[in-house]
Amino acid sequence: MAIKENEKPRLNAAQFTAVTKFSNERLELLDGEIVALGAPSELHQTIAGRLFSSLDGHTIKNNGKCKVLISPFEVVLDDDNVVQPDLLVVCDRSKLDGKRANGAPDLVIEILSESSRKRDLVDKYVLYANSGVREYWIIDPSEERTIVYLFGETIRIGFYPFDKPIPVGIWDGALEITIAELLG
């Protein structure tokens, strides 16, 4: 097969794993193309860490079956897409093989940065909606708001300023998280 000029070679998930196995870079496979992820900011890491603590604490307190994971952790959505969401919750533990999640998580959270804005708002929205993710949060520190998508027969969308509680939909609102409170 000849590669045309300006055409990038496409990889599948197995090839991506083989090529990146020994890489120290944070990489994703989106539509068969490798995408490098930038280093997260201090604010990004603070939000991610405190969200992890809240979600994981709720799961432990309620003897939940769900597993909360934080990046870097690969999620193989299909043969063309391997992502590393900032946070994810997987309630079907058979999807976890110790190294990655194989299939759509129940909840995915992405924290926007300038380098990821379009990818998280557009490309990953479509990817997560089509792959079976039940709930997708996009946290925008620059706008101090969170967009929440609940995917199902219909798509429900919520907009939450950092000072308003966000009900976690996969748990029917049994946990509410206020980003401003997490940030102190």
C-alpha positions as CSV (number, residue, x, y, z in Angstrom):
1,M,0.0,0.0,0.0
2,A,1.5,3.3,-1.0
3,I,1.1,6.3,1.3
4,K,0.1,9.5,-0.5
5,E,1.9,12.8,0.1
6,N,0.6,14.6,3.2
7,E,-1.3,11.4,4.3
8,K,-0.6,10.2,7.8
9,P,-0.4,6.5,8.4
10,R,-3.3,5.2,10.5
11,L,-2.9,2.8,13.4
12,N,-5.3,0.4,15.1
13,A,-5.4,0.0,18.9
14,A,-3.0,-3.0,18.9
15,Q,-0.4,-1.2,16.8
16,F,-0.7,1.9,18.9
17,T,-0.1,-0.1,22.1
18,A,2.9,-1.8,20.5
19,V,4.4,1.5,19.2
20,T,3.9,3.4,22.4
21,K,4.6,0.6,24.9
22,F,8.0,2.1,26.0
23,S,7.2,5.8,25.5
24,N,7.2,8.2,28.4
25,E,5.0,10.6,26.5
26,R,1.3,10.9,27.2
27,L,-0.3,9.8,23.9
28,E,-3.7,9.0,22.6
29,L,-5.0,7.4,19.4
30,L,-7.9,9.4,17.9
31,D,-9.4,8.2,14.6
32,G,-6.3,6.1,14.0
33,E,-3.8,9.0,14.5
34,I,-1.4,9.5,17.4
35,V,-2.0,12.7,19.3
36,A,0.4,14.0,22.0
37,L,-1.0,15.3,25.2
38,G,0.5,18.4,26.9
39,A,1.7,18.6,30.5
40,P,-1.2,19.5,32.8
41,S,-1.1,22.8,34.8
42,E,-1.0,23.0,38.6
43,L,-4.7,24.0,38.6
44,H,-5.6,21.1,36.3
45,Q,-3.8,18.7,38.7
46,T,-5.5,20.2,41.7
47,I,-8.9,19.8,40.2
48,A,-8.2,16.3,39.0
49,G,-6.8,15.1,42.3
50,R,-9.6,16.5,44.4
51,L,-12.2,15.2,42.1
52,F,-10.6,11.8,42.3
53,S,-10.7,12.0,46.1
54,S,-14.4,12.9,46.1
55,L,-15.5,10.3,43.6
56,D,-13.3,7.5,45.1
57,G,-14.4,8.4,48.6
58,H,-18.0,8.2,47.7
59,T,-17.4,4.8,46.1
60,I,-15.6,3.4,49.1
61,K,-18.1,4.8,51.6
62,N,-21.0,3.2,49.8
63,N,-19.2,-0.1,49.1
64,G,-19.7,0.7,45.4
65,K,-18.8,-1.6,42.6
66,C,-17.4,1.2,40.5
67,K,-13.7,1.9,40.1
68,V,-12.4,5.5,39.9
69,L,-9.2,6.1,37.9
70,I,-7.1,9.1,37.1
71,S,-4.8,9.8,34.1
72,P,-2.5,8.5,32.9
73,F,-4.7,5.4,32.3
74,E,-5.7,4.2,28.8
75,V,-9.2,3.5,27.6
76,V,-9.6,1.4,24.5
77,L,-12.9,2.6,23.1
78,D,-12.6,0.8,19.7
79,D,-10.0,-0.2,17.2
80,D,-9.3,3.4,16.2
81,N,-9.5,5.2,19.5
82,V,-7.4,4.9,22.7
83,V,-7.8,7.8,25.1
84,Q,-6.5,8.9,28.4
85,P,-9.3,10.9,30.1
86,D,-8.3,13.0,33.1
87,L,-10.7,11.0,35.2
88,L,-13.0,8.0,34.6
89,V,-15.4,5.8,36.5
90,V,-15.9,2.2,35.4
91,C,-18.8,0.3,37.0
92,D,-18.4,-2.9,35.0
93,R,-15.0,-4.1,36.4
94,S,-14.8,-6.8,33.7
95,K,-13.7,-4.0,31.4
96,L,-10.5,-3.5,33.4
97,D,-7.5,-5.7,32.7
98,G,-5.1,-4.2,35.1
99,K,-3.4,-2.0,32.4
100,R,-6.4,-0.3,30.7
101,A,-10.1,-0.2,30.4
102,N,-11.5,-2.0,27.4
103,G,-14.8,-0.3,26.5
104,A,-16.6,2.8,27.4
105,P,-16.4,4.1,31.0
106,D,-19.6,5.1,32.7
107,L,-18.3,8.6,33.5
108,V,-15.5,10.5,31.8
109,I,-14.2,13.9,33.0
110,E,-11.9,16.1,30.9
111,I,-10.3,19.3,32.3
112,L,-9.8,21.8,29.5
113,S,-6.5,23.4,28.7
114,E,-5.6,25.6,25.7
115,S,-4.0,22.7,23.9
116,S,-7.0,20.3,24.4
117,R,-9.9,22.7,24.1
118,K,-11.2,21.8,20.6
119,R,-10.3,18.1,21.0
120,D,-12.3,17.8,24.3
121,L,-15.2,20.0,23.3
122,V,-15.8,18.6,19.8
123,D,-13.8,15.5,18.9
124,K,-14.1,13.7,22.2
125,Y,-17.7,14.8,22.7
126,V,-18.6,12.9,19.5
127,L,-16.4,10.0,20.4
128,Y,-17.7,9.6,23.9
129,A,-21.4,10.0,22.8
130,N,-21.0,7.3,20.1
131,S,-18.9,4.9,22.2
132,G,-21.4,4.2,25.1
133,V,-20.1,6.6,27.7
134,R,-23.1,7.4,30.0
135,E,-21.9,10.8,31.4
136,Y,-19.3,13.3,30.2
137,W,-18.0,16.3,32.1
138,I,-16.0,19.0,30.6
139,I,-14.4,21.3,33.2
140,D,-13.4,24.7,32.0
141,P,-11.1,26.4,34.5
142,S,-10.8,29.6,32.4
143,E,-14.6,30.0,32.2
144,E,-15.1,28.6,35.8
145,R,-17.9,26.3,34.6
146,T,-18.6,22.6,33.9
147,I,-20.6,21.2,31.0
148,V,-22.2,17.9,31.8
149,Y,-23.6,15.6,29.1
150,L,-25.8,12.7,30.0
151,F,-26.0,10.3,27.1
152,G,-28.9,7.9,26.6
153,E,-32.0,7.8,24.4
154,T,-31.8,11.6,24.4
155,I,-28.8,13.8,25.3
156,R,-29.3,16.0,28.3
157,I,-26.9,18.9,28.9
158,G,-26.3,20.9,32.0
159,F,-24.1,24.0,32.6
160,Y,-22.7,24.4,36.1
161,P,-20.7,27.5,37.4
162,F,-18.0,26.4,39.7
163,D,-20.1,27.6,42.7
164,K,-23.1,25.3,41.9
165,P,-23.3,21.6,42.9
166,I,-23.1,19.1,40.1
167,P,-25.1,15.9,40.6
168,V,-23.2,12.8,39.5
169,G,-25.7,11.3,37.1
170,I,-24.4,7.7,37.0
171,W,-25.2,7.6,40.8
172,D,-28.6,9.3,40.3
173,G,-27.4,12.4,42.1
174,A,-26.4,10.5,45.3
175,L,-23.2,12.6,45.2
176,E,-23.0,16.3,44.3
177,I,-19.7,18.0,43.7
178,T,-19.1,21.7,43.8
179,I,-15.8,22.6,42.0
180,A,-15.4,25.9,44.0
181,E,-15.5,23.9,47.3
182,L,-12.9,21.5,46.0
183,L,-10.6,24.4,45.2
184,G,-11.2,26.0,48.6
